[in-house]
Amino acid sequence: GFVAATRAMAEAVGMARDHGMGMCAVRRSTHFGMAASYLLQATDAGMAAFVFTNASRAMPIWGGRAPFLGTSPFAFAAPAGDRPIVLDMALSVVARGKVRRAAARNQPIPLGWALDADGNPTTDAQKGYEGVVLPLAGAKGSGLSLMMEIMAGVMSGAAFGGAVGNQYSDFDAPQDVGHVFLAFRPDLFLETGQYEARIEELIRRARDQPRAAGVDRIMMPGEIEARATQIRRRDGIRLDGEDLRLLAQEAARAGVTLKP
């Protein structure tokens, strides 16, 4: 998924350079990782971008109780000085990986994250993982996830409507995930230099808003993640005992010994 997605965004960026806007789709793909990776590929080239993908079923359509929609991310980025604005969010209340991780640690989850297999709200992480995670903002998150199915699934020619393979359990057939990459010049409707001035003014106005209690700084989307990336590159990625145990378990299955 990563190689195909990287190439598709490169094609979209190339078209945007030549024509102002470029759009590419990928089908017969797999999980492509973090959508923001491809957004940054576009902003590094001076382009704004959307990235859409569908995913294996994990979330009910609004009003349902069975898994049907994926927790497909809604992802957008725009250049903004030395740090782009990057929005990359799952359309579930919480990423399903957090429920899986809580289940592996025998930890409870907050009420409102998931339903069990019978459609009942639960704080039991294992039951939530065996059931469904809930859409972000109710019907709104469900509607946006359906949009991902239409664009990345139906329109791309990939699997859709609950037919995408599960990367954790379906190993005998391709996942057939679909992706869509849309890149465009952020100054399409402006005079030279106006975009840069206007986006910086928007950020300034946003940061100057009265802050809520306990807030020291108003953050732009992607700013917290960018700071964390700098820290991780400097100090490394800290893993707790349970994460290391799971990695060692998978390494042993592959015949690899982890060094202490």
Backbone hydrogen bonds in HBPLUS format (Angstrom, degrees):
<---DONOR---> <-ACCEPTOR-->    atom                        ^
c    i                          cat <-CA-CA->   ^        H-A-AA   ^      H-
h    n   atom  resd res      DA  || num        DHA   H-A  angle D-A-AA Bond
n    s   type  num  typ     dist DA aas  dist angle  dist       angle   num
A0005-ALA N   A0001-GLY O   2.91 MM   4  5.93 158.0  1.96 148.1 155.1     1
A0006-THR N   A0002-PHE O   2.89 MM   4  6.00 158.7  1.93 149.2 154.9     2
A0007-ARG N   A0003-VAL O   3.05 MM   4  6.25 162.4  2.08 150.7 155.2     3
A0008-ALA N   A0004-ALA O   2.92 MM   4  6.09 154.6  1.98 145.1 152.7     4
A0009-MET N   A0005-ALA O   2.95 MM   4  6.19 161.5  1.98 151.9 155.8     5
A0010-ALA N   A0006-THR O   3.03 MM   4  6.21 155.7  2.09 143.6 150.8     6
A0011-GLU N   A0007-ARG O   2.94 MM   4  6.22 150.8  2.02 146.8 154.5     7
A0012-ALA N   A0008-ALA O   2.94 MM   4  6.23 158.0  1.99 148.0 154.1     8
A0013-VAL N   A0009-MET O   2.84 MM   4  6.06 159.8  1.88 154.1 159.1     9
A0014-GLY N   A0010-ALA O   2.95 MM   4  6.13 155.9  2.01 143.5 150.3    10
A0015-MET N   A0011-GLU O   2.97 MM   4  6.26 158.0  2.02 151.5 156.6    11
A0016-ALA N   A0012-ALA O   2.94 MM   4  6.17 151.2  2.02 143.4 152.0    12
A0017-ARG N   A0013-VAL O   2.95 MM   4  6.27 148.9  2.05 149.4 157.0    13
A0018-ASP N   A0014-GLY O   3.23 MM   4  6.50 152.4  2.31 142.4 149.1    14
A0019-HIS N   A0015-MET O   2.68 MM   4  5.73 157.8  1.73 156.9 163.7    15
A0020-GLY N   A0016-ALA O   2.72 MM   4  4.29 138.9  1.89 121.7 126.1    16
A0185-ARG N   A0020-GLY O   2.99 MM 165  5.43 161.3  2.03 146.4 149.3    17
A0022-GLY N   A0183-ALA O   2.80 MM 161  5.30 159.2  1.85 160.8 161.5    18
A0183-ALA N   A0022-GLY O   2.87 MM 161  5.30 160.8  1.91 156.6 162.5    19
A0024-CYS N   A0181-PHE O   2.88 MM 157  5.23 156.3  1.94 147.9 155.9    20
A0181-PHE N   A0024-CYS O   2.79 MM 157  5.23 165.6  1.81 162.0 164.8    21
A0026-VAL N   A0179-HIS O   2.90 MM 153  5.04 155.9  1.96 140.4 142.7    22
A0179-HIS N   A0026-VAL O   2.93 MM 153  5.04 154.6  2.00 137.5 144.5    23
A0029-SER N   A0177-VAL O   3.05 MM 148  4.69 160.1  2.09 140.0 140.0    24
A0177-VAL N   A0029-SER O   2.94 MM 148  4.69 166.2  1.96 122.4 120.0    25
A0037-SER N   A0034-MET O   3.02 MM   3  5.69 152.6  2.10 118.0 125.0    26
A0038-TYR N   A0035-ALA O   3.10 MM   3  5.78 136.5  2.30 117.0 125.3    27
A0039-LEU N   A0035-ALA O   3.32 MM   4  6.69 150.0  2.42 142.8 151.3    28
A0040-LEU N   A0036-ALA O   2.90 MM   4  6.08 161.8  1.93 154.8 157.6    29
A0041-GLN N   A0037-SER O   3.24 MM   4  6.43 138.3  2.43 127.8 138.7    30
A0042-ALA N   A0038-TYR O   3.20 MM   4  6.50 143.5  2.34 137.5 145.3    31
A0042-ALA N   A0039-LEU O   3.02 MM   3  5.18 123.6  2.35  97.5 111.4    32
A0043-THR N   A0039-LEU O   2.90 MM   4  6.31 163.9  1.93 155.2 159.4    33
A0044-ASP N   A0040-LEU O   2.88 MM   4  5.82 151.5  1.96 142.3 149.3    34
A0045-ALA N   A0042-ALA O   2.92 MM   3  5.19 138.1  2.09 103.3 115.8    35
A0047-MET N   A0042-ALA O   2.99 MM   5  5.15 163.4  2.02 138.6 133.9    36
A0046-GLY N   A0043-THR O   2.90 MM   3  4.75 160.3  1.94 103.8 108.2    37
A0048-ALA N   A0184-PHE O   2.90 MM 136  5.43 162.2  1.94 171.0 165.4    38
A0184-PHE N   A0048-ALA O   2.93 MM 136  5.43 158.4  1.97 149.4 151.5    39
A0049-ALA N   A0077-ALA O   2.99 MM  28  5.48 158.5  2.04 151.3 153.5    40
A0077-ALA N   A0049-ALA O   3.01 MM  28  5.48 151.5  2.10 152.8 156.5    41
A0050-PHE N   A0182-LEU O   2.82 MM 132  5.13 151.7  1.90 146.7 156.2    42
A0182-LEU N   A0050-PHE O   3.00 MM 132  5.13 176.0  2.00 154.6 154.4    43
A0051-VAL N   A0075-ALA O   3.04 MM  24  5.25 156.7  2.09 136.9 139.5    44
A0052-PHE N   A0180-VAL O   2.92 MM 128  5.07 168.7  1.93 151.2 154.5    45
A0180-VAL N   A0052-PHE O   2.77 MM 128  5.07 154.2  1.84 149.6 150.0    46
A0054-ASN N   A0178-GLY O   3.13 MM 124  5.88 151.6  2.21 158.8 164.1    47
A0058-ALA N   A0069-LEU O   2.78 MM  11  6.04 168.3  1.80 152.7 148.8    48
A0133-VAL N   A0058-ALA O   3.11 MM  75  6.34 155.0  2.17 164.2 165.2    49
A0059-MET N   A0069-LEU O   2.91 MM  10  5.03 153.8  1.98 153.8 154.5    50
A0068-PHE N   A0059-MET O   2.94 MM   9  5.79 167.7  1.95 127.5 129.6    51
A0069-LEU N   A0059-MET O   2.75 MM  10  5.03 157.6  1.80 167.5 163.3    52
A0064-GLY N   A0061-ILE O   2.77 MM   3  5.35 162.0  1.80 149.7 151.4    53
A0074-PHE N   A0089-MET O   2.84 MM  15  5.52 156.8  1.90 156.6 156.7    54
A0089-MET N   A0074-PHE O   3.13 MM  15  5.52 168.3  2.14 142.5 144.2    55
A0076-PHE N   A0087-LEU O   2.77 MM  11  5.18 153.1  1.84 148.0 157.4    56
A0087-LEU N   A0076-PHE O   2.74 MM  11  5.18 178.9  1.74 172.6 172.5    57
A0078-ALA N   A0085-ILE O   2.98 MM   7  5.38 147.1  2.09 144.3 154.5    58
A0085-ILE N   A0078-ALA O   2.99 MM   7  5.38 153.8  2.06 164.3 163.7    59
A0083-ARG N   A0080-ALA O   3.30 MM   3  5.72 155.7  2.36 135.0 132.2    60
A0086-VAL N   A0221-PRO O   2.94 MM 135  5.33 159.6  1.98 131.5 129.4    61
A0136-LEU N   A0091-LEU O   2.85 MM  45  5.32 172.5  1.86 123.5 125.5    62
A0093-VAL N   A0134-LEU O   2.79 MM  41  5.83 158.7  1.83 160.5 160.3    63
A0098-LYS N   A0095-ALA O   2.97 MM   3  5.67 146.9  2.08 116.7 124.7    64
A0099-VAL N   A0096-ARG O   3.03 MM   3  5.21 123.6  2.36 100.1 114.2    65
A0100-ARG N   A0096-ARG O   2.99 MM   4  6.37 161.2  2.02 154.1 159.5    66
A0101-ARG N   A0097-GLY O   2.82 MM   4  5.97 151.8  1.90 141.0 149.2    67
A0102-ALA N   A0098-LYS O   2.97 MM   4  6.11 156.0  2.03 139.6 145.8    68
A0103-ALA N   A0099-VAL O   2.93 MM   4  6.17 153.3  2.00 147.6 155.2    69
A0104-ALA N   A0100-ARG O   2.99 MM   4  6.26 154.5  2.05 146.1 152.6    70
A0105-ARG N   A0101-ARG O   3.16 MM   4  6.41 134.7  2.38 138.4 150.0    71
A0105-ARG N   A0102-ALA O   3.16 MM   3  5.09 130.6  2.41  92.6 105.9    72
A0107-GLN N   A0102-ALA O   2.84 MM   5  4.93 174.6  1.85 149.3 149.2    73
A0106-ASN N   A0103-ALA O   3.10 MM   3  4.92 160.6  2.14 101.2 107.0    74
A0109-ILE N   A0123-THR O   2.82 MM  14  4.78 160.9  1.86 131.5 138.0    75
A0113-TRP N   A0110-PRO O   3.32 MM   3  6.06 151.7  2.41 139.3 138.5    76
A0134-LEU N   A0113-TRP O   3.00 MM  21  5.86 158.2  2.05 146.4 144.7    77
A0122-THR N   A0114-ALA O   3.42 MM   8  6.28 153.5  2.49 146.6 143.6    78
A0115-LEU N   A0132-VAL O   2.80 MM  17  5.35 156.8  1.85 157.4 165.4    79
A0132-VAL N   A0115-LEU O   3.01 MM  17  5.35 156.2  2.07 140.4 147.4    80
A0116-ASP N   A0120-ASN O   2.78 MM   4  5.39 157.3  1.83 149.0 153.1    81
A0119-GLY N   A0116-ASP O   2.92 MM   3  5.33 165.8  1.94 119.1 123.0    82
A0128-GLY N   A0124-ASP O   2.88 MM   4  6.11 152.8  1.96 152.4 161.4    83
A0129-TYR N   A0125-ALA O   2.81 MM   4  6.02 148.4  1.91 146.2 154.7    84
A0130-GLU N   A0126-GLN O   2.97 MM   4  6.19 146.3  2.08 142.2 151.3    85
A0131-GLY N   A0127-LYS O   2.92 MM   4  6.04 119.4  2.29 132.0 147.7    86
A0141-GLY N   A0136-LEU O   2.80 MM   5  4.54 117.0  2.20 161.2 177.3    87
A0140-LYS N   A0137-ALA O   3.24 MM   3  5.53 148.9  2.34 135.9 127.9    88
A0142-SER N   A0138-GLY O   3.17 MM   4  6.43 161.5  2.21 152.7 158.4    89
A0143-GLY N   A0139-ALA O   2.88 MM   4  5.98 153.0  1.95 141.2 148.3    90
A0144-LEU N   A0140-LYS O   2.99 MM   4  6.27 157.3  2.04 149.2 154.8    91
A0145-SER N   A0141-GLY O   2.95 MM   4  6.12 154.9  2.02 146.2 153.2    92
A0146-LEU N   A0142-SER O   2.96 MM   4  6.20 148.2  2.06 143.8 152.7    93
A0147-MET N   A0143-GLY O   3.00 MM   4  6.32 143.5  2.14 139.2 149.3    94
A0148-MET N   A0144-LEU O   3.06 MM   4  6.49 145.7  2.19 142.7 151.1    95
A0149-GLU N   A0145-SER O   3.08 MM   4  6.47 150.3  2.17 143.6 151.4    96
A0150-ILE N   A0146-LEU O   2.97 MM   4  6.32 150.8  2.06 147.4 155.2    97
A0151-MET N   A0147-MET O   2.93 MM   4  6.17 173.8  1.93 159.1 159.7    98
A0152-ALA N   A0148-MET O   2.79 MM   4  5.50 148.2  1.89 143.9 153.2    99
A0153-GLY N   A0149-GLU O   2.96 MM   4  4.74 131.1  2.21 110.5 123.7   100
A0154-VAL N   A0149-GLU O   2.81 MM   5  6.31 155.8  1.86 156.4 163.9   101
A0155-MET N   A0150-ILE O   2.82 MM   5  6.05 162.4  1.85 161.7 166.7   102
A0159-ALA N   A0176-ASP O   3.11 MM  17  5.50 155.4  2.17 145.5 153.1   103
A0163-ALA N   A0160-PHE O   3.25 MM   3  5.29 148.9  2.35 100.6 109.7   104
A0165-GLY N   A0175-GLN O   3.02 MM  10  3.99 164.5  2.04 119.1 121.8   105
A0169-SER N   A0166-ASN O   3.20 MM   3  5.57 155.0  2.26 110.0 117.0   106
A0170-ASP N   A0166-ASN O   2.80 MM   4  5.21 162.9  1.82 152.6 157.2   107
A0190-LEU N   A0187-ASP O   3.17 MM   3  5.09 172.8  2.18 111.8 113.6   108
A0194-GLN N   A0191-GLU O   3.04 MM   3  5.61 163.5  2.07 135.6 139.9   109
A0197-ALA N   A0193-GLY O   3.45 MM   4  6.63 163.3  2.48 144.8 149.0   110
A0198-ARG N   A0194-GLN O   2.89 MM   4  6.04 159.0  1.93 155.8 162.1   111
A0199-ILE N   A0195-TYR O   2.85 MM   4  6.04 165.5  1.87 165.8 168.2   112
A0200-GLU N   A0196-GLU O   3.19 MM   4  6.22 159.3  2.23 141.7 147.5   113
A0201-GLU N   A0197-ALA O   3.03 MM   4  6.18 146.4  2.15 137.6 147.0   114
A0202-LEU N   A0198-ARG O   2.92 MM   4  6.18 152.3  2.00 145.4 152.7   115
A0203-ILE N   A0199-ILE O   3.03 MM   4  6.29 161.4  2.07 147.9 152.2   116
A0204-ARG N   A0200-GLU O   2.96 MM   4  6.16 157.9  2.01 143.9 150.3   117
A0205-ARG N   A0201-GLU O   2.92 MM   4  6.13 165.5  1.94 151.8 155.2   118
A0206-ALA N   A0202-LEU O   2.93 MM   4  6.13 158.4  1.98 149.2 155.6   119
A0207-ARG N   A0203-ILE O   2.90 MM   4  6.12 162.9  1.93 153.6 157.8   120
A0208-ASP N   A0204-ARG O   2.99 MM   4  6.13 140.8  2.15 144.5 155.2   121
A0209-GLN N   A0206-ALA O   3.27 MM   3  5.54 165.1  2.29 108.5 112.1   122
A0215-VAL N   A0212-ALA O   3.13 MM   3  5.65 159.1  2.18 139.5 138.2   123
A0223-GLU N   A0220-MET O   2.99 MM   3  5.49 165.0  2.01 141.2 142.7   124
A0226-ALA N   A0222-GLY O   2.95 MM   4  6.09 150.9  2.04 143.7 152.0   125
A0227-ARG N   A0223-GLU O   3.03 MM   4  6.28 158.2  2.07 150.8 155.7   126
A0228-ALA N   A0224-ILE O   2.97 MM   4  6.21 157.5  2.02 147.3 154.1   127
A0229-THR N   A0225-GLU O   2.88 MM   4  6.10 149.9  1.97 145.1 153.2   128
A0230-GLN N   A0226-ALA O   3.18 MM   4  6.48 156.1  2.24 144.5 149.5   129
A0231-ILE N   A0227-ARG O   3.10 MM   4  6.42 159.2  2.14 150.0 155.3   130
A0232-ARG N   A0228-ALA O   2.85 MM   4  6.08 164.7  1.87 154.9 159.0   131
A0233-ARG N   A0229-THR O   2.92 MM   4  6.08 157.8  1.97 150.6 156.4   132
A0234-ARG N   A0230-GLN O   3.11 MM   4  6.27 139.3  2.29 137.3 147.9   133
A0234-ARG N   A0231-ILE O   3.13 MM   3  5.11 125.1  2.44  93.6 108.0   134
A0235-ASP N   A0231-ILE O   2.72 MM   4  5.86 167.2  1.74 160.5 164.1   135
A0236-GLY N   A0232-ARG O   2.64 MM   4  4.61 139.7  1.80 129.6 136.4   136
A0244-LEU N   A0240-ASP O   3.08 MM   4  6.37 163.6  2.11 157.4 162.4   137
A0245-ARG N   A0241-GLY O   2.89 MM   4  6.08 149.9  1.98 144.7 153.5   138
A0246-LEU N   A0242-GLU O   3.01 MM   4  6.26 159.1  2.05 149.3 153.7   139
A0247-LEU N   A0243-ASP O   2.96 MM   4  6.23 157.1  2.02 148.9 155.6   140
A0248-ALA N   A0244-LEU O   2.85 MM   4  6.04 159.4  1.90 148.0 153.7   141
A0249-GLN N   A0245-ARG O   2.91 MM   4  6.11 148.6  2.01 143.7 152.7   142
A0250-GLU N   A0246-LEU O   3.01 MM   4  6.29 159.3  2.06 148.4 152.7   143
A0251-ALA N   A0247-LEU O   2.84 MM   4  6.03 155.0  1.90 148.2 156.3   144
A0252-ALA N   A0248-ALA O   2.91 MM   4  6.05 153.9  1.97 143.9 150.2   145
A0253-ARG N   A0249-GLN O   3.21 MM   4  6.51 148.3  2.32 140.1 147.9   146
A0254-ALA N   A0250-GLU O   3.20 MM   4  6.52 139.9  2.37 139.5 149.8   147
A0254-ALA N   A0251-ALA O   3.03 MM   3  5.11 126.3  2.33  96.0 110.3   148
A0256-VAL N   A0251-ALA O   2.77 MM   5  4.90 170.2  1.78 146.2 142.7   149
A0255-GLY N   A0252-ALA O   3.06 MM   3  4.86 156.1  2.11  98.0 105.3   150
